[in-house]
Amino acid sequence: MLAIDRWRNWRPSDEKFEGSPGCEPTKPTKPTSVSFVGSVLSAIPNFCVPDGPDHAAAAWREDFNRWRAERCIRREGREDWGGVGRLLVDFAEWCAAHDAAPATRRVFERLLFDVGAEVQNGLARGLVLKVDLEAVDP
């Protein structure tokens, strides 16, 4: 009953703090080293050319050229654009039919880059599947 009366009879005082307990907050530790060690500029990969060095795509170049000759068409003087995803799926299916391993998208884009097919927004300029072109222009 005494505790309840204490809360009922409480009145705010004019002082905000009656007395400080005398403890201070902990101070941050001093750093052991002030220097900065960051990445070396030469260690940053080059993303301008798909998949960096040319040797990554070399394993698929022969299969890619055979697939391109069999399944694709490049018409001079025309603005043909083929979907990179559609081309990649067709290339993967062709590889499976010829007992070859399919390439990753980055390697495939590098192969397209090497043959002069400009890749923008998921489309490859200048390279179209023959099947797709025949469906549009019989």
Rosetta constraint file for C-alpha pairs under 8 A:
AtomPair CA 1 CA 5 HARMONIC 6.48 0.50
AtomPair CA 2 CA 6 HARMONIC 6.30 0.50
AtomPair CA 3 CA 7 HARMONIC 6.67 0.50
AtomPair CA 4 CA 8 HARMONIC 6.32 0.50
AtomPair CA 5 CA 9 HARMONIC 5.95 0.50
AtomPair CA 6 CA 10 HARMONIC 6.21 0.50
AtomPair CA 39 CA 43 HARMONIC 6.96 0.50
AtomPair CA 39 CA 44 HARMONIC 7.78 0.50
AtomPair CA 40 CA 44 HARMONIC 7.22 0.50
AtomPair CA 45 CA 52 HARMONIC 7.39 0.50
AtomPair CA 46 CA 52 HARMONIC 6.00 0.50
AtomPair CA 47 CA 51 HARMONIC 7.23 0.50
AtomPair CA 47 CA 52 HARMONIC 6.63 0.50
AtomPair CA 48 CA 52 HARMONIC 7.82 0.50
AtomPair CA 49 CA 110 HARMONIC 7.30 0.50
AtomPair CA 50 CA 106 HARMONIC 6.05 0.50
AtomPair CA 50 CA 107 HARMONIC 7.22 0.50
AtomPair CA 50 CA 109 HARMONIC 6.19 0.50
AtomPair CA 50 CA 110 HARMONIC 4.93 0.50
AtomPair CA 50 CA 113 HARMONIC 7.59 0.50
AtomPair CA 51 CA 56 HARMONIC 7.10 0.50
AtomPair CA 51 CA 106 HARMONIC 5.57 0.50
AtomPair CA 51 CA 107 HARMONIC 6.09 0.50
AtomPair CA 51 CA 110 HARMONIC 6.24 0.50
AtomPair CA 52 CA 56 HARMONIC 7.81 0.50
AtomPair CA 54 CA 58 HARMONIC 6.69 0.50
AtomPair CA 54 CA 110 HARMONIC 7.81 0.50
AtomPair CA 55 CA 59 HARMONIC 7.75 0.50
AtomPair CA 56 CA 107 HARMONIC 6.88 0.50
AtomPair CA 57 CA 61 HARMONIC 6.35 0.50
AtomPair CA 57 CA 107 HARMONIC 5.44 0.50
AtomPair CA 57 CA 108 HARMONIC 7.58 0.50
AtomPair CA 57 CA 110 HARMONIC 6.64 0.50
AtomPair CA 57 CA 111 HARMONIC 6.37 0.50
AtomPair CA 58 CA 62 HARMONIC 7.95 0.50
AtomPair CA 60 CA 64 HARMONIC 5.84 0.50
AtomPair CA 60 CA 103 HARMONIC 7.01 0.50
AtomPair CA 61 CA 65 HARMONIC 6.11 0.50
AtomPair CA 61 CA 111 HARMONIC 6.88 0.50
AtomPair CA 62 CA 66 HARMONIC 6.33 0.50
AtomPair CA 63 CA 67 HARMONIC 6.05 0.50
AtomPair CA 63 CA 95 HARMONIC 7.56 0.50
AtomPair CA 64 CA 68 HARMONIC 5.98 0.50
AtomPair CA 64 CA 91 HARMONIC 7.54 0.50
AtomPair CA 64 CA 111 HARMONIC 7.44 0.50
AtomPair CA 65 CA 69 HARMONIC 6.14 0.50
AtomPair CA 66 CA 70 HARMONIC 6.23 0.50
AtomPair CA 67 CA 71 HARMONIC 5.72 0.50
AtomPair CA 67 CA 72 HARMONIC 7.41 0.50
AtomPair CA 67 CA 91 HARMONIC 6.74 0.50
AtomPair CA 67 CA 94 HARMONIC 6.97 0.50
AtomPair CA 68 CA 72 HARMONIC 4.92 0.50
AtomPair CA 68 CA 73 HARMONIC 7.49 0.50
AtomPair CA 69 CA 73 HARMONIC 7.53 0.50
AtomPair CA 71 CA 129 HARMONIC 5.84 0.50
AtomPair CA 71 CA 130 HARMONIC 5.85 0.50
AtomPair CA 71 CA 131 HARMONIC 7.72 0.50
AtomPair CA 72 CA 127 HARMONIC 6.57 0.50
AtomPair CA 72 CA 128 HARMONIC 5.53 0.50
AtomPair CA 72 CA 129 HARMONIC 4.30 0.50
AtomPair CA 72 CA 130 HARMONIC 5.10 0.50
AtomPair CA 73 CA 127 HARMONIC 6.08 0.50
AtomPair CA 73 CA 128 HARMONIC 5.59 0.50
AtomPair CA 73 CA 129 HARMONIC 6.13 0.50
AtomPair CA 73 CA 130 HARMONIC 5.69 0.50
AtomPair CA 74 CA 80 HARMONIC 7.79 0.50
AtomPair CA 74 CA 126 HARMONIC 5.65 0.50
AtomPair CA 74 CA 127 HARMONIC 5.26 0.50
AtomPair CA 74 CA 128 HARMONIC 6.66 0.50
AtomPair CA 75 CA 80 HARMONIC 7.47 0.50
AtomPair CA 75 CA 126 HARMONIC 7.12 0.50
AtomPair CA 78 CA 126 HARMONIC 7.69 0.50
AtomPair CA 79 CA 125 HARMONIC 7.12 0.50
AtomPair CA 79 CA 126 HARMONIC 6.61 0.50
AtomPair CA 80 CA 125 HARMONIC 5.97 0.50
AtomPair CA 80 CA 126 HARMONIC 5.10 0.50
AtomPair CA 80 CA 127 HARMONIC 6.60 0.50
AtomPair CA 80 CA 128 HARMONIC 6.62 0.50
AtomPair CA 81 CA 123 HARMONIC 5.97 0.50
AtomPair CA 81 CA 124 HARMONIC 5.38 0.50
AtomPair CA 81 CA 125 HARMONIC 4.44 0.50
AtomPair CA 81 CA 126 HARMONIC 5.76 0.50
AtomPair CA 81 CA 127 HARMONIC 6.28 0.50
AtomPair CA 81 CA 128 HARMONIC 6.32 0.50
AtomPair CA 82 CA 86 HARMONIC 7.51 0.50
AtomPair CA 82 CA 87 HARMONIC 7.04 0.50
AtomPair CA 82 CA 123 HARMONIC 5.51 0.50
AtomPair CA 82 CA 124 HARMONIC 5.16 0.50
AtomPair CA 82 CA 125 HARMONIC 6.54 0.50
AtomPair CA 82 CA 126 HARMONIC 7.45 0.50
AtomPair CA 82 CA 127 HARMONIC 5.77 0.50
AtomPair CA 82 CA 128 HARMONIC 4.65 0.50
AtomPair CA 82 CA 129 HARMONIC 7.15 0.50
AtomPair CA 83 CA 87 HARMONIC 6.15 0.50
AtomPair CA 83 CA 122 HARMONIC 6.07 0.50
AtomPair CA 83 CA 123 HARMONIC 4.48 0.50
AtomPair CA 83 CA 124 HARMONIC 6.10 0.50
AtomPair CA 83 CA 128 HARMONIC 7.90 0.50
AtomPair CA 84 CA 88 HARMONIC 5.96 0.50
AtomPair CA 84 CA 109 HARMONIC 7.76 0.50
AtomPair CA 84 CA 119 HARMONIC 7.83 0.50
AtomPair CA 84 CA 122 HARMONIC 5.46 0.50
AtomPair CA 84 CA 123 HARMONIC 5.21 0.50
AtomPair CA 84 CA 124 HARMONIC 5.83 0.50
AtomPair CA 85 CA 89 HARMONIC 6.15 0.50
AtomPair CA 85 CA 122 HARMONIC 7.18 0.50
AtomPair CA 86 CA 90 HARMONIC 6.24 0.50
AtomPair CA 87 CA 91 HARMONIC 6.09 0.50
AtomPair CA 87 CA 128 HARMONIC 7.71 0.50
AtomPair CA 87 CA 129 HARMONIC 7.06 0.50
AtomPair CA 88 CA 92 HARMONIC 6.08 0.50
AtomPair CA 88 CA 105 HARMONIC 7.01 0.50
AtomPair CA 88 CA 108 HARMONIC 6.88 0.50
AtomPair CA 89 CA 93 HARMONIC 6.18 0.50
AtomPair CA 90 CA 94 HARMONIC 6.09 0.50
AtomPair CA 91 CA 95 HARMONIC 6.08 0.50
AtomPair CA 91 CA 102 HARMONIC 7.24 0.50
AtomPair CA 92 CA 96 HARMONIC 6.20 0.50
AtomPair CA 92 CA 101 HARMONIC 7.73 0.50
AtomPair CA 92 CA 102 HARMONIC 4.80 0.50
AtomPair CA 92 CA 103 HARMONIC 7.10 0.50
AtomPair CA 93 CA 97 HARMONIC 6.25 0.50
AtomPair CA 93 CA 102 HARMONIC 7.96 0.50
AtomPair CA 94 CA 98 HARMONIC 6.26 0.50
AtomPair CA 95 CA 99 HARMONIC 6.04 0.50
AtomPair CA 95 CA 100 HARMONIC 4.67 0.50
AtomPair CA 95 CA 101 HARMONIC 6.00 0.50
AtomPair CA 95 CA 102 HARMONIC 5.65 0.50
AtomPair CA 96 CA 100 HARMONIC 5.74 0.50
AtomPair CA 96 CA 101 HARMONIC 6.74 0.50
AtomPair CA 96 CA 102 HARMONIC 7.12 0.50
AtomPair CA 103 CA 107 HARMONIC 6.02 0.50
AtomPair CA 103 CA 108 HARMONIC 6.02 0.50
AtomPair CA 104 CA 108 HARMONIC 6.09 0.50
AtomPair CA 105 CA 109 HARMONIC 6.04 0.50
AtomPair CA 106 CA 110 HARMONIC 6.26 0.50
AtomPair CA 107 CA 111 HARMONIC 6.27 0.50
AtomPair CA 108 CA 112 HARMONIC 6.27 0.50
AtomPair CA 109 CA 113 HARMONIC 6.08 0.50
AtomPair CA 109 CA 119 HARMONIC 7.40 0.50
AtomPair CA 110 CA 114 HARMONIC 6.14 0.50
AtomPair CA 111 CA 115 HARMONIC 6.56 0.50
AtomPair CA 112 CA 116 HARMONIC 6.49 0.50
AtomPair CA 112 CA 117 HARMONIC 5.21 0.50
AtomPair CA 112 CA 118 HARMONIC 7.40 0.50
AtomPair CA 112 CA 119 HARMONIC 7.61 0.50
AtomPair CA 112 CA 124 HARMONIC 7.58 0.50
AtomPair CA 113 CA 117 HARMONIC 5.41 0.50
AtomPair CA 113 CA 118 HARMONIC 6.27 0.50
AtomPair CA 113 CA 119 HARMONIC 7.22 0.50
AtomPair CA 117 CA 124 HARMONIC 5.72 0.50
AtomPair CA 117 CA 125 HARMONIC 5.30 0.50
AtomPair CA 117 CA 126 HARMONIC 5.67 0.50
AtomPair CA 117 CA 127 HARMONIC 6.49 0.50
AtomPair CA 118 CA 124 HARMONIC 5.52 0.50
AtomPair CA 118 CA 125 HARMONIC 5.05 0.50
AtomPair CA 118 CA 126 HARMONIC 7.42 0.50
AtomPair CA 119 CA 123 HARMONIC 5.57 0.50
AtomPair CA 119 CA 124 HARMONIC 4.48 0.50
AtomPair CA 119 CA 125 HARMONIC 6.31 0.50
AtomPair CA 120 CA 124 HARMONIC 6.55 0.50
AtomPair CA 120 CA 125 HARMONIC 7.86 0.50
AtomPair CA 124 CA 128 HARMONIC 7.99 0.50
AtomPair CA 128 CA 132 HARMONIC 7.03 0.50
AtomPair CA 128 CA 133 HARMONIC 6.86 0.50
AtomPair CA 129 CA 133 HARMONIC 6.40 0.50
AtomPair CA 130 CA 134 HARMONIC 6.08 0.50
AtomPair CA 131 CA 135 HARMONIC 6.26 0.50
AtomPair CA 132 CA 136 HARMONIC 6.52 0.50
AtomPair CA 133 CA 137 HARMONIC 5.83 0.50
AtomPair CA 133 CA 138 HARMONIC 7.75 0.50
AtomPair CA 134 CA 138 HARMONIC 4.94 0.50
